[in-house]
Amino acid sequence: MTPRTVTLAVPDVGESMNAILYREKGWAIYRGVKARIGKAMMVAGARRLDQFTKPVEMYFSPRLGPKRRKFDVTNYTMFCKMFEDWLVEWEILRGDTSEYVKGLHISEPLIADDGVERMIVRIVEIELPEIPEQARLDLAEELF
């Protein structure tokens, strides 16, 4: 049985997180959260990773303590943004544009079996076939 699939062409893409932070003067909050996440990433060994030479997809899986409320998966996007920013700053990723990061996936939060809160992150280097620009445009027209 084929799963139900719906495709929508929503005529707005919203604002970037950076634009919202600029407008809301949230850079002090950004710096504080980014520093905290950077320290946690160093504890996890992220700073010692070799540079990725191909595009990547990143998978984030929150593990919560037993008394934490499970948030909507989109509530973890700030963590994902900070994580990605540190990888770029440390030159582990060459950039954070779609040329270098092809996808970001956040799974539902789970209660950690051992009660220790953490974010499980998997970074997967991917090989992409060369697709001629006209083929991409044809596909986009076909989808929408």
Helices and strands as residue ranges (DSSP letters): H 17-23, H 27-44, G 46-48, E 56-64, G 73-76, H 77-89, E 101-106, E 110-111, E 118-125, H 133-143
